[in-house]
Amino acid sequence: MTKNIPNIKVPIIKNGITYISSLKEEFKNKNIVFFGVPGAFTPTCSEKHLPDYIKSINLFEKKGIFNIYCLSVNDEHVMKAWLLSHSNSEKIIGIADGNAEITKYFELLSDKTKNFMGFRSSRFAMIINNNIIKNIFVEKPGEYKVSSPLSILEELNE
């Protein structure tokens, strides 16, 4: 898996406003956590993954992480509606990877066709500083452990 941030342009959703930006430009000069989910409005993503990151925002800020990005292989309208459907989600920045370009770039494409979901992102999290990926954590299918905010916070403590 590559450790470079691609210069791929995608819709970014911040505070309910969408703009197009290159991922490389978006992450430049930032210390961030970047996590990916298989799909907006899906059970684990909506009931655990995103809410757990929302609840952990203050803990990340204490560690110097002021930007948390969430990617899903959904269009910008679905991603925006999903983020707005969660209370206190305004500090989570959405990345609508509708064409799965970023997901493919990082070799994180997951075949969910047997569940009628098409191709999606694997569940993952990355710690990135100024476009340099420090750590990548990819979940095994059906799991939610290594990409959770508690797991990432533990990594930041080391």
DSSP file (Angstrom, degrees, kcal/mol; ACC not computed):
  #  RESIDUE AA STRUCTURE BP1 BP2  ACC     N-H-->O    O-->H-N    N-H-->O    O-->H-N    TCO  KAPPA ALPHA  PHI   PSI    X-CA   Y-CA   Z-CA
    1    1 A M              0   0    0      0, 0.0   105,-0.1     0, 0.0   106,-0.1   0.000 360.0 360.0 360.0 136.6    0.0    0.0    0.0
    2    2 A T        -     0   0    0    103,-0.4     0, 0.0     1,-0.1     0, 0.0  -0.284 360.0-156.0 -69.2 154.0    1.3    3.4   -0.9
    3    3 A K        +     0   0    0      2,-0.1   130,-1.2   129,-0.0     2,-0.3   0.266  64.2  99.1-112.0   8.5    2.2    6.0    1.7
    4    4 A N  B    S-A  132   0A   0    128,-0.1   128,-0.1     1,-0.0    -2,-0.1  -0.746  74.1-124.4 -97.0 144.6    1.7    9.0   -0.5
    5    5 A I        -     0   0    0    126,-0.7    -2,-0.1    -2,-0.3     2,-0.0  -0.754  34.1-125.4 -84.9 128.2   -1.4   11.2   -0.5
    6    6 A P        -     0   0    0      0, 0.0    18,-1.1     0, 0.0     2,-0.3  -0.319   6.0-128.3 -77.1 157.7   -2.8   11.4   -4.0
    7    7 A N        +     0   0    0     16,-0.2     2,-0.4    17,-0.1    15,-0.0  -0.267  60.1 142.7 -94.1  44.5   -3.6   14.5   -6.0
    8    8 A I        -     0   0    0     -2,-0.3    15,-2.4     1,-0.0     2,-0.4  -0.739  47.4-134.0 -90.7 131.9   -7.2   13.2   -6.7
    9    9 A K  E     +B   22   0A   0     -2,-0.4    13,-0.3    13,-0.3    11,-0.1  -0.734  36.3 157.4 -89.6 132.0  -10.0   15.8   -6.6
   10   10 A V  E     -B   21   0A   0     11,-2.4    11,-2.2    -2,-0.4     2,-0.3  -0.948  48.0 -84.5-144.5 161.2  -13.1   14.9   -4.7
   11   11 A P  E     -B   20   0A   0      0, 0.0    85,-2.4     0, 0.0     2,-0.4  -0.573  41.0-160.8 -70.0 131.1  -16.1   16.6   -3.0
   12   12 A I  E     -BC  19  95A   0      7,-3.5     7,-2.2    -2,-0.3     2,-0.6  -0.944   2.5-154.1-112.1 133.8  -15.2   17.7    0.6
   13   13 A I  E     +BC  18  94A   0     81,-2.6    81,-2.6    -2,-0.4     2,-0.4  -0.942  19.1 169.3-115.9 116.1  -18.1   18.4    3.0
   14   14 A K  E >  S-B   17   0A   0      3,-2.8     3,-1.8    -2,-0.6    79,-0.1  -0.985  72.4 -17.0-129.0 120.7  -17.3   20.8    5.8
   15   15 A N  T 3  S-     0   0    0     -2,-0.4    -1,-0.1    75,-0.4     3,-0.1   0.852 128.0 -53.0  54.5  38.2  -20.2   22.2    8.0
   16   16 A G  T 3  S+     0   0    0      1,-0.2     2,-0.4    74,-0.0    -1,-0.3   0.504 116.0 114.5  79.4   3.4  -22.8   21.2    5.4
   17   17 A I  E <   -B   14   0A   0     -3,-1.8    -3,-2.8    63,-0.0     2,-0.4  -0.919  53.3-150.7-111.1 133.0  -20.9   23.0    2.6
   18   18 A T  E     +B   13   0A   0     -2,-0.4     2,-0.3    -5,-0.2    -5,-0.2  -0.844  21.6 162.3-106.1 136.9  -19.4   21.0   -0.3
   19   19 A Y  E     -B   12   0A   0     -7,-2.2    -7,-3.5    -2,-0.4     2,-0.5  -0.964  36.8-113.8-143.4 160.4  -16.4   22.1   -2.3
   20   20 A I  E     +B   11   0A   0     -2,-0.3     2,-0.3    -9,-0.2   -11,-0.1  -0.824  43.9 157.8 -98.5 131.9  -14.0   20.2   -4.6
   21   21 A S  E     -B   10   0A   0    -11,-2.2   -11,-2.4    -2,-0.5     2,-0.3  -0.992  44.4-106.4-149.6 153.1  -10.4   19.9   -3.5
   22   22 A S  E  >  -B    9   0A   0     -2,-0.3     4,-2.7   -13,-0.3   -13,-0.3  -0.631  29.0-131.7 -75.4 138.1   -7.4   17.7   -4.2
   23   23 A L  H  > S+     0   0    0    -15,-2.4     4,-2.2    -2,-0.3   -16,-0.2   0.900 108.3  54.2 -58.9 -40.4   -6.8   15.3   -1.2
   24   24 A K  H  > S+     0   0    0    -18,-1.1     4,-0.7     1,-0.2    -1,-0.2   0.907 111.9  43.4 -60.8 -43.0   -3.1   16.3   -1.3
   25   25 A E  H  4 S+     0   0    0      1,-0.2     3,-0.4     2,-0.2    -1,-0.2   0.890 112.2  53.9 -69.0 -39.6   -4.0   20.0   -1.1
   26   26 A E  H  < S+     0   0    0     -4,-2.7    -2,-0.2     1,-0.2    -1,-0.2   0.861 113.5  40.9 -63.7 -38.2   -6.7   19.4    1.6
   27   27 A F  H >< S+     0   0    0     -4,-2.2     3,-1.6    -5,-0.2   104,-0.5   0.545  85.5 126.6 -89.6  -8.2   -4.3   17.5    3.9
   28   28 A K  T 3< S-     0   0    0     -4,-0.7     3,-0.1    -3,-0.4   102,-0.1  -0.239  82.7  -0.7 -57.3 132.8   -1.3   19.8    3.4
   29   29 A N  T 3  S+     0   0    0      1,-0.2     2,-0.4   100,-0.0    -1,-0.3   0.750 108.0 118.5  59.5  29.0    0.2   21.2    6.6
   30   30 A K    <   -     0   0    0     -3,-1.6   100,-3.0    35,-0.0     2,-0.7  -0.950  60.2-143.9-126.2 147.1   -2.3   19.4    8.8
   31   31 A N  E     +D  129   0A   0     -2,-0.4    35,-0.7    98,-0.2    36,-0.7  -0.945  47.2 162.2-102.9 111.8   -2.0   16.7   11.5
   32   32 A I  E     -De 128  67A   0     96,-3.2    96,-2.4    -2,-0.7     2,-0.4  -0.809  46.2-134.2-134.0 165.3   -5.1   14.6   10.9
   33   33 A V  E     -De 127  68A   0     34,-1.7    36,-2.8    -2,-0.3     2,-0.5  -0.994  25.4-169.0-115.3 131.9   -7.0   11.4   11.3
   34   34 A F  E     +De 126  69A   0     92,-2.4    92,-2.3    -2,-0.4     2,-0.3  -0.979   9.2 177.5-124.2 115.4   -8.5   10.0    8.2
   35   35 A F  E     -De 125  70A   0     34,-3.1    36,-2.8    -2,-0.5     2,-0.4  -0.911  12.9-152.7-123.9 152.5  -11.0    7.1    8.5
   36   36 A G  E     -De 124  71A   0     88,-2.2    88,-1.6    -2,-0.3    36,-0.2  -0.929   5.6-166.3-124.9 146.0  -13.1    5.3    5.9
   37   37 A V  E     - e   0  72A   0     34,-2.5    36,-0.5    -2,-0.4    84,-0.4  -0.909  30.4-120.6-126.7 153.7  -16.4    3.5    6.2
   38   38 A P  S    S-     0   0    0      0, 0.0    83,-0.4     0, 0.0    35,-0.3   0.852  88.5 -13.0 -63.6 -34.3  -18.1    1.1    3.8
   39   39 A G    >   -     0   0    0     81,-0.1     3,-1.5    33,-0.1     6,-0.2  -0.886  63.0-109.6-171.7 137.8  -21.2    3.2    3.5
   40   40 A A  T 3  S+     0   0    0     -2,-0.3    39,-0.1     1,-0.2     6,-0.0  -0.382 106.3  18.9 -61.0 144.9  -23.1    6.2    4.8
   41   41 A F  T 3  S+     0   0    0      1,-0.2    -1,-0.2     2,-0.1     3,-0.0   0.521  92.5 130.7  68.3   8.6  -26.4    5.1    6.6
   42   42 A T    <>  -     0   0    0     -3,-1.5     4,-2.8     1,-0.1     5,-0.3  -0.615  69.3-106.3 -88.0 156.7  -25.2    1.5    7.0
   43   43 A P  H  > S+     0   0    0      0, 0.0     4,-3.0     0, 0.0     5,-0.4   0.901 111.6  34.6 -54.5 -61.2  -25.5    0.0   10.5
   44   44 A T  H  >>S+     0   0    0      1,-0.2     5,-2.4     2,-0.2     4,-1.8   0.893 120.7  50.6 -64.1 -37.8  -22.0   -0.1   11.9
   45   45 A C  I  4>S+     0   0    0      3,-0.2     5,-2.3    -6,-0.2    -1,-0.2   0.910 120.1  34.6 -63.7 -43.0  -21.0    3.1   10.2
   46   46 A S  I  <5S+     0   0    0     -4,-2.8    -2,-0.2     3,-0.1    -1,-0.2   0.792 125.0  39.2 -85.0 -30.7  -24.0    5.0   11.5
   47   47 A E  I  <5S+     0   0    0     -4,-3.0    -3,-0.2    -5,-0.3    -2,-0.2   0.708 135.3   2.7 -95.2 -21.7  -24.4    3.4   14.9
   48   48 A K  I  X5S+     0   0    0     -4,-1.8     4,-2.9    -5,-0.4     5,-0.3   0.673 119.4  51.4-126.9 -61.9  -20.8    3.1   15.9
   49   49 A H  I  ><S+     0   0    0     -5,-2.4     4,-1.8     1,-0.2     5,-0.2   0.938 117.2  33.5 -59.1 -60.1  -18.0    4.3   13.7
   50   50 A L  H  ><S+     0   0    0     -5,-2.3     4,-2.4     1,-0.2    -1,-0.2   0.943 120.5  49.7 -63.3 -47.9  -19.1    7.9   13.0
   51   51 A P  H  > S+     0   0    0      0, 0.0     4,-2.5     0, 0.0    -1,-0.2   0.882 108.7  53.9 -59.5 -36.8  -20.7    8.5   16.4
   52   52 A D  H  X S+     0   0    0     -4,-2.9     4,-1.0     1,-0.2    -2,-0.2   0.899 109.9  47.0 -64.6 -39.1  -17.6    7.2   18.2
   53   53 A Y  H  < S+     0   0    0     -4,-1.8     4,-0.5    -5,-0.3     3,-0.4   0.909 110.8  52.3 -67.6 -40.3  -15.4    9.7   16.3
   54   54 A I  H >< S+     0   0    0     -4,-2.4     3,-1.1     1,-0.2     4,-0.3   0.933 110.3  48.2 -59.0 -45.7  -17.9   12.5   17.1
   55   55 A K  H 3< S+     0   0    0     -4,-2.5     3,-0.3     1,-0.2    -1,-0.2   0.736 112.1  51.2 -66.2 -22.7  -17.8   11.6   20.8
   56   56 A S  T 3X S+     0   0    0     -4,-1.0     4,-2.2    -3,-0.4     3,-0.4   0.383  74.9 105.3 -97.9   3.0  -13.9   11.5   20.7
   57   57 A I  H <> S+     0   0    0     -3,-1.1     4,-2.4    -4,-0.5     5,-0.2   0.900  81.1  49.4 -52.8 -47.6  -13.3   14.9   19.1
   58   58 A N  H  > S+     0   0    0     -4,-0.3     4,-1.8    -3,-0.3    -1,-0.2   0.874 109.1  52.7 -62.5 -37.1  -12.2   16.6   22.3
   59   59 A L  H  > S+     0   0    0     -3,-0.4     4,-0.7     2,-0.2    -1,-0.2   0.894 110.3  47.8 -65.3 -39.5   -9.7   13.7   23.0
   60   60 A F  H ><>S+     0   0    0     -4,-2.2     5,-2.6     1,-0.2     3,-0.9   0.903 108.2  54.7 -66.7 -40.5   -8.2   14.1   19.6
   61   61 A E  H ><5S+     0   0    0     -4,-2.4     3,-1.5     1,-0.3    -2,-0.2   0.869 102.6  56.8 -61.8 -35.5   -7.9   17.8   20.0
   62   62 A K  H 3<5S+     0   0    0     -4,-1.8    -1,-0.3     1,-0.3    -2,-0.2   0.749 107.1  50.7 -65.0 -22.6   -5.9   17.3   23.3
   63   63 A K  T <<5S-     0   0    0     -3,-0.9    -1,-0.3    -4,-0.7    -2,-0.2   0.336 126.9-101.0 -94.9   5.0   -3.5   15.2   21.1
   64   64 A G  T < 5S+     0   0    0     -3,-1.5     2,-0.8     1,-0.2    -3,-0.2   0.616  82.1 131.0  86.3  12.6   -3.1   18.0   18.6
   65   65 A I      < +     0   0    0     -5,-2.6    -1,-0.2     1,-0.1    -2,-0.2  -0.881  17.5 159.8-100.8 107.8   -5.5   16.5   16.0
   66   66 A F        +     0   0    0     -2,-0.8     2,-0.4   -35,-0.7    -1,-0.1   0.365  59.4  62.0-109.3   2.3   -7.9   19.2   14.9
   67   67 A N  E     +e   32   0A   0    -36,-0.7   -34,-1.7    -7,-0.1     2,-0.5  -0.966  55.7 178.7-134.6 117.8   -9.0   17.7   11.6
   68   68 A I  E     -ef  33  92A   0     23,-0.8    25,-3.0    -2,-0.4     2,-0.4  -0.980  11.4-165.1-119.2 122.4  -10.9   14.4   11.3
   69   69 A Y  E     -ef  34  93A   0    -36,-2.8   -34,-3.1    -2,-0.5     2,-0.5  -0.869   4.8-161.6-110.5 139.2  -11.9   13.3    7.8
   70   70 A C  E     -ef  35  94A   0     23,-2.8    25,-2.7    -2,-0.4     2,-0.4  -0.983   8.1-164.0-122.8 122.3  -14.3   10.5    7.0
   71   71 A L  E     +ef  36  95A   0    -36,-2.8   -34,-2.5    -2,-0.5     2,-0.3  -0.822  12.7 167.7-105.2 142.0  -14.4    8.9    3.6
   72   72 A S  E     -ef  37  96A   0     23,-1.8    25,-2.2    -2,-0.4     2,-2.1  -0.984  44.5-115.6-146.0 149.7  -17.2    6.8    2.1
   73   73 A V  S    S+     0   0    0    -36,-0.5     2,-0.3    -2,-0.3    25,-0.2  -0.548  80.7 109.3 -82.9  74.0  -17.8    5.6   -1.5
   74   74 A N  S    S-     0   0    0     -2,-2.1    24,-0.4    21,-0.2    -2,-0.2  -0.924  75.2 -95.2-139.2 161.4  -21.0    7.6   -1.7
   75   75 A D     >  -     0   0    0     -2,-0.3     4,-2.4    23,-0.2     5,-0.2  -0.322  42.0-102.7 -75.7 167.6  -21.9   10.7   -3.7
   76   76 A E  H  > S+     0   0    0      1,-0.2     4,-2.3     2,-0.2     5,-0.2   0.802 119.1  55.2 -63.0 -30.3  -21.6   14.1   -2.1
   77   77 A H  H  > S+     0   0    0      2,-0.2     4,-2.2     1,-0.2    -1,-0.2   0.912 110.9  43.6 -71.0 -42.5  -25.4   14.4   -1.4
   78   78 A V  H  > S+     0   0    0      2,-0.2     4,-2.6     1,-0.2    -2,-0.2   0.923 115.2  49.6 -66.2 -44.7  -25.6   11.2    0.5
   79   79 A M  H  X S+     0   0    0     -4,-2.4     4,-2.5     2,-0.2    -2,-0.2   0.916 112.1  47.7 -62.1 -43.9  -22.4   12.0    2.4
   80   80 A K  H  X S+     0   0    0     -4,-2.3     4,-2.6    -5,-0.2    -1,-0.2   0.936 113.1  47.6 -63.0 -47.1  -23.7   15.5    3.3
   81   81 A A  H  X S+     0   0    0     -4,-2.2     4,-1.2     1,-0.2    -2,-0.2   0.889 112.0  51.3 -61.7 -39.7  -27.1   14.1    4.4
   82   82 A W  H  < S+     0   0    0     -4,-2.6     3,-0.4     2,-0.2     4,-0.4   0.938 111.4  45.8 -64.4 -47.4  -25.4   11.4    6.5
   83   83 A L  H >< S+     0   0    0     -4,-2.5     3,-1.5     1,-0.2     6,-0.2   0.926 113.1  50.2 -61.7 -44.2  -23.1   13.9    8.3
   84   84 A L  H 3< S+     0   0    0     -4,-2.6    -1,-0.2     1,-0.3    -2,-0.2   0.719  99.6  66.7 -67.7 -19.9  -26.0   16.3    9.0
   85   85 A S  T 3< S+     0   0    0     -4,-1.2     2,-0.5    -3,-0.4    -1,-0.3   0.591  92.0  74.6 -76.9  -9.0  -28.1   13.4   10.4
   86   86 A H  S X  S-     0   0    0     -3,-1.5     3,-1.2    -4,-0.4     4,-0.1  -0.896  86.8-119.5-108.3 131.5  -25.7   13.1   13.3
   87   87 A S  T 3  S+     0   0    0     -2,-0.5    -2,-0.1     1,-0.2   -33,-0.0  -0.370  94.6   9.8 -63.7 143.3  -25.7   15.6   16.2
   88   88 A N  T >  S+     0   0    0      1,-0.1     3,-0.5    -4,-0.1    -1,-0.2   0.719  85.4 130.2  61.5  26.1  -22.4   17.4   16.7
   89   89 A S  G X   +     0   0    0     -3,-1.2     3,-2.2    -6,-0.2   -74,-0.2   0.437  34.6 103.1 -88.0   2.1  -20.9   16.1   13.5
   90   90 A E  G 3  S+     0   0    0      1,-0.3   -75,-0.4    -4,-0.1    -1,-0.2   0.717  77.1  55.6 -62.4 -20.0  -19.8   19.6   12.3
   91   91 A K  G <  S+     0   0    0     -3,-0.5   -23,-0.8   -77,-0.1     2,-0.6   0.506  89.4  87.3 -90.3  -3.1  -16.1   18.9   13.2
   92   92 A I  E <  S- f   0  68A   0     -3,-2.2     2,-0.6   -25,-0.1   -77,-0.4  -0.855  72.4-147.9 -94.0 126.8  -16.0   15.7   11.1
   93   93 A I  E     - f   0  69A   0    -25,-3.0   -23,-2.8    -2,-0.6     2,-0.2  -0.845  13.1-140.3-100.0 123.7  -15.1   16.6    7.5
   94   94 A G  E     -Cf  13  70A   0    -81,-2.6   -81,-2.6    -2,-0.6     2,-0.5  -0.559  11.3-161.7 -87.5 145.7  -16.6   14.3    4.8
   95   95 A I  E     -Cf  12  71A   0    -25,-2.7   -23,-1.8    -2,-0.2     2,-1.1  -0.974   9.1-154.3-124.5 114.1  -14.9   13.0    1.7
   96   96 A A  E     - f   0  72A   0    -85,-2.4     2,-1.3    -2,-0.5     3,-0.2  -0.746  13.7-179.9 -92.5  94.5  -17.4   11.8   -0.9
   97   97 A D    >   +     0   0    0    -25,-2.2     3,-2.3    -2,-1.1   -22,-0.1  -0.399  16.6 159.1 -90.9  56.7  -15.3    9.2   -2.9
   98   98 A G  T 3  S+     0   0    0     -2,-1.3    -1,-0.2   -24,-0.4   -23,-0.2   0.766  74.1  42.4 -55.3 -33.0  -18.2    8.5   -5.2
   99   99 A N  T 3  S-     0   0    0     -3,-0.2    -1,-0.3   -25,-0.1    -2,-0.1   0.369 106.9-125.8 -94.5   3.9  -16.0    7.1   -8.0
  100  100 A A    <>  +     0   0    0     -3,-2.3     4,-2.6   -28,-0.1     5,-0.2   0.726  65.2 139.1  59.3  24.9  -13.9    5.1   -5.4
  101  101 A E  H  > S+     0   0    0      2,-0.2     4,-2.2     1,-0.2     5,-0.1   0.920  73.2  40.6 -66.1 -43.6  -10.8    6.8   -6.9
  102  102 A I  H  > S+     0   0    0      2,-0.2     4,-2.2     1,-0.2    -1,-0.2   0.921 114.9  52.8 -69.7 -43.2   -9.1    7.3   -3.5
  103  103 A T  H  4>S+     0   0    0      1,-0.2     5,-3.0     2,-0.2     6,-0.4   0.913 112.7  44.4 -58.4 -44.8  -10.3    3.9   -2.2
  104  104 A K  H ><5S+     0   0    0     -4,-2.6     3,-1.8     3,-0.2    -1,-0.2   0.910 108.6  58.0 -65.7 -42.5   -8.7    2.2   -5.3
  105  105 A Y  H 3<5S+     0   0    0     -4,-2.2  -103,-0.4     1,-0.3    -2,-0.2   0.897 111.0  41.7 -54.8 -43.7   -5.6    4.3   -5.0
  106  106 A F  T 3<5S-     0   0    0     -4,-2.2    -1,-0.3  -105,-0.1    -2,-0.2   0.344 113.7-118.7 -87.1   6.8   -5.0    3.0   -1.5
  107  107 A E  T < 5S+     0   0    0     -3,-1.8    -3,-0.2    -5,-0.1    -2,-0.1   0.894  77.4 126.9  56.7  43.7   -6.0   -0.6   -2.5
  108  108 A L      < +     0   0    0     -5,-3.0    14,-2.3    -6,-0.2     2,-0.2   0.154  24.7 136.1-114.0  15.0   -8.9   -0.5    0.0
  109  109 A L  E     -H  121   0B   0     -6,-0.4     2,-0.4    12,-0.2    12,-0.2  -0.478  35.9-163.2 -69.9 132.2  -11.7   -1.5   -2.5
  110  110 A S  E     -H  120   0B   0     10,-3.6    10,-2.9    -2,-0.2     2,-0.8  -0.971  17.1-132.1-122.5 128.9  -14.1   -4.0   -1.0
  111  111 A D  E     +H  119   0B   0     -2,-0.4     8,-0.2     8,-0.2     3,-0.2  -0.707  34.3 162.3 -83.6 107.9  -16.5   -6.1   -3.0
  112  112 A K    > > +     0   0    0      6,-2.6     5,-1.9    -2,-0.8     3,-1.5   0.045  35.5 118.1-110.2  21.9  -19.9   -5.9   -1.3
  113  113 A T  G > 5 +     0   0    0      1,-0.3     3,-1.9     4,-0.2    -1,-0.1   0.806  66.0  64.4 -64.4 -28.9  -21.9   -7.1   -4.3
  114  114 A K  G 3 5S+     0   0    0      1,-0.3    -1,-0.3    -3,-0.2    -2,-0.1   0.764 106.9  44.8 -65.5 -21.4  -23.2  -10.2   -2.5
  115  115 A N  G < 5S-     0   0    0     -3,-1.5    -1,-0.3     3,-0.2    -2,-0.2   0.207 120.4-111.5-102.1  12.8  -25.0   -7.8   -0.2
  116  116 A F  T < 5S+     0   0    0     -3,-1.9    -3,-0.2     1,-0.1    -2,-0.1   0.821  89.3 113.4  62.2  34.0  -26.2   -5.7   -3.1
  117  117 A M      < -     0   0    0     -5,-1.9    -4,-0.2     1,-0.3     2,-0.1   0.378  65.2-144.1-113.5   0.4  -23.9   -2.8   -2.1
  118  118 A G        -     0   0    0     -6,-0.3    -6,-2.6    -7,-0.1     2,-0.5  -0.413  55.2 -21.7  72.7-148.3  -21.6   -2.7   -5.0
  119  119 A F  E    S+H  111   0B   0     -8,-0.2     2,-0.2    -7,-0.2    -8,-0.2  -0.868  74.8 167.3-102.7 132.2  -17.9   -1.9   -4.4
  120  120 A R  E     -H  110   0B   0    -10,-2.9   -10,-3.6    -2,-0.5     2,-0.3  -0.700  37.7 -82.2-132.2 179.3  -17.1    0.1   -1.3
  121  121 A S  E     -H  109   0B   0    -84,-0.4   -12,-0.2   -83,-0.4     2,-0.1  -0.643  41.3-118.4 -83.8 144.9  -14.2    1.1    0.9
  122  122 A S        -     0   0    0    -14,-2.3     2,-0.5    -2,-0.3    18,-0.1  -0.461  42.4 -95.5 -68.3 156.7  -12.8   -1.2    3.5
  123  123 A R        +     0   0    0     16,-0.1    16,-2.8    -2,-0.1     2,-0.3  -0.676  67.8 145.7 -77.2 127.0  -13.1    0.1    7.0
  124  124 A F  E     -DG  36 138A   0    -88,-1.6   -88,-2.2    -2,-0.5     2,-0.3  -0.939  36.2-151.9-152.8 169.9   -9.8    1.9    7.9
  125  125 A A  E     -DG  35 137A   0     12,-2.0    12,-2.9    -2,-0.3     2,-0.3  -0.977  10.9-167.8-148.0 147.2   -8.1    4.7    9.7
  126  126 A M  E     -DG  34 136A   0    -92,-2.3   -92,-2.4    -2,-0.3     2,-0.5  -0.979  17.2-143.8-133.1 146.8   -4.9    6.6    9.0
  127  127 A I  E     -DG  33 135A   0      8,-2.0     7,-3.0    -2,-0.3     8,-1.3  -0.968  31.0-177.8-106.6 123.0   -2.8    9.0   11.0
  128  128 A I  E     -DG  32 133A   0    -96,-2.4   -96,-3.2    -2,-0.5     2,-0.5  -0.973  18.0-170.3-130.4 135.0   -1.4   11.6    8.6
  129  129 A N  E >  S-DG  31 132A   0      3,-2.6     3,-1.4    -2,-0.4   -98,-0.2  -0.967  77.1 -25.5-127.4 115.5    1.0   14.5    9.2
  130  130 A N  T 3  S-     0   0    0   -100,-3.0  -102,-0.2    -2,-0.5    -1,-0.1   0.908 127.5 -46.4  48.7  52.3    1.5   17.1    6.4
  131  131 A N  T 3  S+     0   0    0   -104,-0.5  -126,-0.7  -101,-0.4     2,-0.6   0.593 114.4 117.4  69.7  13.2    0.6   14.5    3.7
  132  132 A I  E <   -AG   4 129A   0     -3,-1.4    -3,-2.6  -128,-0.1     2,-0.6  -0.956  63.0-136.3-112.5 120.5    2.8   11.8    5.2
  133  133 A I  E     + G   0 128A   0   -130,-1.2    -5,-0.2    -2,-0.6     3,-0.1  -0.637  23.2 179.2 -77.3 117.5    1.0    8.7    6.4
  134  134 A K  E     +     0   0A   0     -7,-3.0     2,-0.3    -2,-0.6    -1,-0.2   0.868  67.3   3.3 -85.0 -41.6    2.4    7.7    9.8
  135  135 A N  E     - G   0 127A   0     -8,-1.3    -8,-2.0     2,-0.0     2,-0.4  -0.997  57.3-160.2-147.5 146.8    0.1    4.7   10.4
  136  136 A I  E     - G   0 126A   0     -2,-0.3     2,-0.5   -10,-0.2   -10,-0.2  -0.998   6.7-171.9-128.2 132.8   -2.6    2.8    8.5
  137  137 A F  E     - G   0 125A   0    -12,-2.9   -12,-2.0    -2,-0.4     2,-0.5  -0.966   4.6-174.1-128.6 114.3   -5.1    0.5   10.2
  138  138 A V  E     - G   0 124A   0     -2,-0.5   -14,-0.2   -14,-0.2     2,-0.1  -0.927  19.5-131.5-113.9 129.2   -7.3   -1.7    8.0
  139  139 A E        -     0   0    0    -16,-2.8   -16,-0.1    -2,-0.5     3,-0.1  -0.418  19.0-116.3 -75.0 149.4  -10.1   -3.8    9.5
  140  140 A K    >   -     0   0    0      1,-0.1     3,-2.3    -2,-0.1     5,-0.1  -0.555  58.8 -72.8 -72.8 151.6  -10.7   -7.4    8.7
  141  141 A P  T 3  S+     0   0    0      0, 0.0    -1,-0.1     0, 0.0     3,-0.1  -0.202 120.9  11.0 -51.9 132.3  -14.1   -7.9    7.0
  142  142 A G  T 3  S+     0   0    0      1,-0.3     2,-0.2    -3,-0.1    -2,-0.0   0.431 105.0 115.2  81.1   0.6  -16.9   -7.4    9.4
  143  143 A E    <   -     0   0    0     -3,-2.3    -1,-0.3   -20,-0.1     2,-0.2  -0.669  44.2-170.3-104.4 159.3  -14.8   -6.1   12.2
  144  144 A Y        +     0   0    0     -2,-0.2    -5,-0.0    -3,-0.1     0, 0.0  -0.707  55.6  92.6-144.0  86.9  -14.6   -2.7   14.0
  145  145 A K  S >  S+     0   0    0     -2,-0.2     3,-1.6    -5,-0.1     6,-0.4   0.460  76.7  42.5-136.9 -70.4  -11.5   -2.6   16.2
  146  146 A V  T 3  S+     0   0    0      1,-0.3   -22,-0.0     5,-0.1    -2,-0.0   0.680 115.6  49.8 -70.0 -18.1   -8.3   -1.1   14.8
  147  147 A S  T 3  S+     0   0    0      4,-0.1    -1,-0.3   -23,-0.1   -23,-0.1   0.393  85.6 113.5 -99.0   3.4  -10.0    1.8   13.1
  148  148 A S  S <> S-     0   0    0     -3,-1.6     4,-2.3     1,-0.1     5,-0.2  -0.363  78.9-117.0 -71.6 154.5  -12.0    2.9   16.1
  149  149 A P  H  > S+     0   0    0      0, 0.0     4,-2.9     0, 0.0     5,-0.2   0.863 115.0  55.9 -61.2 -35.0  -11.2    6.2   17.7
  150  150 A L  H  > S+     0   0    0      2,-0.2     4,-1.9     1,-0.2     5,-0.1   0.916 109.1  46.8 -63.8 -41.1  -10.1    4.5   21.0
  151  151 A S  H  > S+     0   0    0     -6,-0.4     4,-1.8     2,-0.2    -1,-0.2   0.911 114.1  47.3 -64.5 -42.8   -7.6    2.4   19.1
  152  152 A I  H  X S+     0   0    0     -4,-2.3     4,-2.0     1,-0.2    -2,-0.2   0.892 109.6  53.2 -67.6 -39.5   -6.3    5.4   17.2
  153  153 A L  H  X S+     0   0    0     -4,-2.9     4,-1.1     1,-0.2    -1,-0.2   0.884 107.0  52.7 -62.3 -38.1   -6.0    7.4   20.4
  154  154 A E  H >X S+     0   0    0     -4,-1.9     4,-0.8     1,-0.2     3,-0.5   0.908 107.5  51.7 -62.7 -40.9   -3.9    4.6   21.9
  155  155 A E  H >< S+     0   0    0     -4,-1.8     3,-0.7     1,-0.2    -2,-0.2   0.876 106.6  53.7 -61.7 -37.7   -1.6    4.8   18.9
  156  156 A L  H 3< S+     0   0    0     -4,-2.0    -1,-0.2     1,-0.2    -2,-0.2   0.743 102.7  58.8 -70.1 -22.0   -1.2    8.5   19.4
  157  157 A N  H <<        0   0    0     -4,-1.1    -1,-0.2    -3,-0.5    -2,-0.2   0.736 360.0 360.0 -75.8 -23.4   -0.2    7.9   23.0
  158  158 A E    <<        0   0    0     -4,-0.8    -1,-0.2    -3,-0.7    -2,-0.2   0.483 360.0 360.0 -78.3 360.0    2.7    5.7   21.9
